[in-house]
Amino acid sequence: MSSLSRELVFLILQFLDEEKFKETVHKLEQESGFFFNMKHFEDQVQAGEWDEIERYLCGFTKVEDNRYSMKIFFEIRKQKYLEALDRQDRAKAVEILVKDLKVFASFNEELFKEITQLLTLDNFRQNEQLSKYGDTKSARNIMLVELKKLIEANPLFRDKLTFPPFKSSRLRTLINQSLNWQHQLCKNPRSNPDIKTLFIDHSCTPTTANGARPPPPSNNPLVGPIPKAGAFPPIGAHGPFQPVVSPTPGAIAGWMSANNPSLQHPAVAAGPPTHMQPSSAAAFLKHPRTPTGMTGMDYQSADSEHLMKRMRTGQSEEVSFSGIVHAPNIYSQDDLPKTVVRTLNQGSNVMSMDFHPQRQTILLVGTNVGDISLWEVGSRERLAHKPFKVWDLSASSMPLQTALLNDAAISVNRCVWGPDGLMLGVAFSKHIVQIYNYNPTGELRQHLEIDAHVGGVNDIAFAHPNKQLCIVTCGDDKMIKVWDAGAGRRQYIFEGHEAPVYSVCPHHKENIQVNLLYEAGYWVLSNNLVSSMLYAVSGFIFSTAIDGKIKAWLYDSLGSRVDYDAPGLWCTMMAYSADGTRLFSCGTSKEGESHLVEWNESEGSIKRTYLGFRKRSLDVVQFDTTRSHFLAAGDEFQIKFWDMDNTNMLTAVDADGGLPASPRLRFNKEGSLLAVTTSDNGIKILASSDGLRLIRMLESRAIDKSRSPSEPINSKPLIVNALGSVANVSSGLASSLERSDRIQPAVSIGNLGTMDNSRLVDVKPRISDDTDKLKSWKSDIVDSSQLKALRLPDSIAAGKVVRLIYTNSGLALLALASNAVHKLWKWQRSERNLTGKATAYVAPQLWQPPSGTLMTNDINESKPAEESAACIALSKNDSYVMSASGGKVSLFNMMTFKVMTTFMSPPPAATFLAFHPQDNNIIAIGMEDSTVQIYNVRVDEVKTKLKGHQNRITGLAFSQSLNVLVSSGADAQLCVWNIDGWEKKKTKFIQAPPGRQSSLVGETRVQFHNDQAHLLVVHESQIAIYDSKLECSRSQLHFSNEQKDYWTRCQSGFDRPVAEWSPKDSLAAPISSAIYSSDGFLVYTGFCDGAVGVFDADSLRIRCRIAPSAYIPSHAAGGTTAYPSVIAAHPTEPNQIALGMSDGAVHVVEPSDVEMKWGGPSSQDNGAHPSNSSNPSPSGQLSELPSR
């Protein structure tokens, strides 16, 4: 049917509705299949008109069409079955079971058996999973919420849920316009024509005496009044026809079910660019051989996290997701790495490169002679070098031994880091892959050698199906294989390509926190029984072969779900954007034509093709993505850059010359550095402005090392866990660490659970000749001229700042005050602030939505908010904040400030929130009654309560690598819980400082270091570092005013101080808050007298003290007694902090010169003294601390 004919059907539907032909309207909707009337559907469900519901649905979909359709019909028939049982109508129930539900037995026989067993119960509510089933009306309403989500997610309903927005009575208007036109064409038009029929064209005869033609009655209504202009009104069952924004289908369903891959991306509800929502990954799977039983594909699956589900509250004004749309890029060319800062001499032709996922300057390199190297690009130091050799030739297959005997030459085809940076994989041109464990000292240890394929292994990637780390390989034998990363056992083998497989791209799974909130509200049978039927596996793998075929595979044995042609029909690689929402491919044909394209993630069609390649590339063009904004490819002896939203080339650089025709390239995760191969077997490192600062920071640390040789300078990854009230570091850095390749985010690995606590790699950058020019701060900062401080503008009633976090993007700052009100400050891009990131140099805007709404938490009427504990957690995409101030836990939309849902009504009240690192459906909630509740958002249920504390919970921290949750309470106790079974592993009370007689009480907060093995513990009396066994490896104990000193203590079998530091009197106040810096090198500590201490994270030696007079001008004159009640650390700027004050003010503080840092490096500058131990350090410095 043509588009005009389709539009005519809509006009007829409108006309029939206006004329009250209700049954005819719905019959035409069903027969045409153009518009699914959700209001009519809702009415039928609530009325229990099951036969009519199925007839209406059949106009749009059938049971076997896809997994969404299957589940829609299953939910309806299941409800019909349960209602028959509830009426004690066994005969009807049996009929429904045999006639309607038996069709699902072929997909899940166990489920069908369990449903059948309900017939044996007097009341089906005796089944534990149905114990929460209420009355019929409430059950239908709950099911209706589920059905609406399924319909909105079903690709067959896409573009069928919204009635076109045209004016009312449009058909009548068009007829009227036609008649007016006909009347104007009359030879003798009458002034008042009488229209009696529409079956023939209109004509009239003249009525004037002289036969003159009267003026055309262009405004004279011929058939009733011409309706006034206006929007299509809410009419009956149709309306209101407001645009329905539907979730995009999950990772695979869309391409499997759509017959026409031409649908465009619908628009998402508008919002500020800084709060862009993540959208679905590629639903890349249309295939004629797709089996009807989509086992393992369920839109509820946590592994289809790109599927944006609606809140169970169903509020229409909230932000929803209809497809993949992206905020306009606000980056500039200055964000691109275009300046050559390093040149590395590899010595042989570089075939593959990959930056460490956390340590931004460590580069893995594989060459054409089979060796691999690790480079610290900041210092130009080669940390490790491994020439190729077969580790165990006797265990190798005969084809491999024969291949090596005939030709010993071997090349690296691909080398990649594992998602957490503790493992790396290398694919070779003959048969094998080798997996190394990476020790933070730079050592590579042999882990696995797998004889993977016959012929070359062309690609290797890490994947995480079913929360188990796996290795995916492909090869010349036309196969894709999946291996267990722990033991090397083969788990899956995928066959179907007809040519050697060139590359693999596993489903890029993001832990998008908001997704879990859209999965709430299902009743238990729907979750457990149905989910067991519809999702047994998770994720999928794209593969490309040298014949240009793209296929996709679920982790099952049902064959590929995709059979598409890649542009160029030859060597093609695929990669996601850093945020996992956009899919790109780059390939070159045999004739040398290169194609860089973005795929339409909903349908599997090409969305845009990027321009700028030469007509005949001399080699296969390589590409990479960064920051979810830029693309780069090596072509014409240059590096070419594109803005993802613009097909025209943005710019090109030649990296000062010396590049091959098609250089290989790789961004680091932050996009601040770019490695590119050279024609002389080397590598050039290009840097952006952020990359230049990173390189300079490494150089300054090298200078520090030269000044204090006994002090180790460590290159550490960024912080990935958060501390108490300043818990923005985890989510903040997750955002900044998004990968631009196909590796999934960092997850814990069972066999690597016990981390090696050896000291991290000493960075030894080349020291520049102008070291004397590098400045460092004095140890005491008392004047505002020594730093840059900014008090943020605030027109909202002040209350003590109790929680403070940076957004993950670093573009905004969110505070929660003691009066339960949130405040959000946003920085804008400008000439003074090119990046738009938070800074003390430019004032931000106190942001509110146009409605003027305030984000205010629910409060407990029986207890003032000022006396209640507050807690807060921010989603990784900065779009939602979960918060509580003594009342219910509220979920706010950061764009509208509206409450999307509330849960966990007090008592007891929530006091701390932490998301499970591996399952976004699980939240650990610390409670006022001293328990930790493990809450499953999906089923709206507390799964277990952890009991071990004697007072309220004040801190929670997860460690992925140790697989534990550490809780801290106002009882000064730490508890360690295994997150698999939630059993308690260990408890420990933090120790009181010497001389303090009473036991410790009060808030105790915890934060894991980025190594996931060391824990920062904060109490008003001390800050301490504990190892993974909760042994105190380093601590700074805060003493009373009478003692006025600090001790550094180490436990190596017994407690004793190893160093003593005599502080100034102004640092004797109790500690109010502390947090790691974003790079993990510093610990910022606030004191109740307004001072801020900056400590080395390794030794907890004081680097400098920031007096309150330095950042509060009125303090110098004695005008204030405010102090920092909470400290937040910027997610990417390690020298910037924000101070939430007891008087409600918020200050952003950073050095006044970007070349400077907080404090001087030497112990003499800091007032440190040698220990009085009988074995002092020979150098007179602190004795070497136990290795990390």
Salt bridges, closest charged atoms under 4 A:
ASP17 OD1 - LYS22 NZ 3.36
ASP17 OD1 - HIS238 NE2 3.81
GLU19 OE2 - ARG172 NH2 3.28
GLU29 OE1 - HIS26 ND1 3.10
GLU29 OE2 - HIS238 ND1 3.51
GLU31 OE2 - LYS27 NZ 3.96
GLU42 OE2 - LYS148 NZ 3.03
ASP43 OD2 - LYS39 NZ 3.16
GLU52 OE1 - ARG55 NH2 3.23
GLU54 OE2 - ARG77 NE 2.90
GLU75 OE1 - LYS78 NZ 3.01
GLU83 OE2 - ARG140 NE 2.70
ASP86 OD1 - ARG125 NH1 3.01
GLU95 OE2 - LYS92 NZ 3.87
ASP100 OD2 - LYS80 NZ 2.86
GLU109 OE2 - LYS113 NZ 3.82
GLU146 OE2 - LYS71 NZ 3.06
GLU152 OE1 - ARG310 NE 2.77
ASP194 OD2 - LYS196 NZ 3.61
ASP298 OD1 - LYS71 NZ 3.76
ASP303 OD1 - LYS509 NZ 3.20
ASP335 OD1 - ARG627 NH1 3.55
ASP335 OD2 - ARG829 NH2 3.32
ASP354 OD1 - ARG666 NE 3.20
ASP354 OD1 - ARG739 NH2 2.65
ASP371 OD2 - HIS385 NE2 3.57
ASP407 OD2 - LYS430 NZ 3.95
GLU443 OE2 - ARG445 NE 3.47
ASP451 OD1 - HIS431 ND1 3.81
ASP459 OD1 - ARG414 NE 3.10
ASP459 OD2 - ARG742 NH1 2.85
ASP477 OD1 - HIS453 ND1 2.92
ASP484 OD2 - ARG489 NH2 3.79
GLU510 OE2 - HIS508 NE2 2.91
GLU519 OE2 - LYS309 NZ 3.07
GLU519 OE1 - ARG938 NE 3.66
ASP556 OD2 - ARG561 NH2 2.95
ASP563 OD1 - LYS551 NZ 3.78
ASP565 OD1 - LYS549 NZ 2.69
GLU593 OE2 - ARG616 NH1 3.34
GLU598 OE2 - ARG582 NE 2.92
GLU598 OE1 - ARG608 NH1 2.56
GLU601 OE1 - HIS265 NE2 3.75
GLU603 OE2 - ARG158 NH1 2.47
ASP624 OD1 - ARG666 NH1 3.66
ASP635 OD2 - LYS640 NZ 2.84
GLU636 OE1 - LYS640 NZ 2.60
ASP645 OD1 - ARG582 NH2 2.80
ASP690 OD2 - ARG627 NH2 3.26
ASP690 OD1 - ARG693 NH2 2.13
ASP690 OD2 - LYS837 NZ 3.98
GLU699 OE2 - ARG342 NH2 3.20
ASP704 OD2 - LYS1157 NZ 1.74
GLU711 OE1 - ARG1101 NH2 3.46
ASP741 OD2 - ARG666 NH2 2.68
ASP741 OD2 - ARG739 NH2 1.93
ASP756 OD2 - ARG445 NH2 3.43
ASP762 OD2 - LYS705 NZ 3.80
ASP780 OD1 - ARG1105 NH1 2.97
ASP794 OD2 - LYS823 NZ 2.56
ASP919 OD2 - LYS467 NZ 3.32
GLU928 OE2 - LYS863 NZ 2.79
GLU941 OE1 - LYS132 NZ 3.09
GLU941 OE2 - LYS943 NZ 3.25
ASP971 OD1 - HIS949 ND1 3.34
GLU1003 OE2 - ARG952 NH2 3.81
GLU1003 OE1 - ARG1005 NH2 2.66
ASP1011 OD1 - HIS1009 ND1 3.56
ASP1011 OD2 - HIS1014 ND1 2.82
ASP1011 OD2 - ARG1188 NE 3.64
GLU1020 OE2 - ARG996 NH2 3.87
GLU1031 OE2 - LYS986 NZ 3.79
ASP1079 OD2 - ARG701 NH2 2.56
ASP1096 OD1 - ARG1103 NH1 2.78
ASP1098 OD1 - LYS716 NZ 2.49
ASP1098 OD1 - ARG1188 NH1 3.53
GLU1155 OE2 - ARG696 NE 3.03
GLU1184 OE2 - ARG759 NH2 3.35
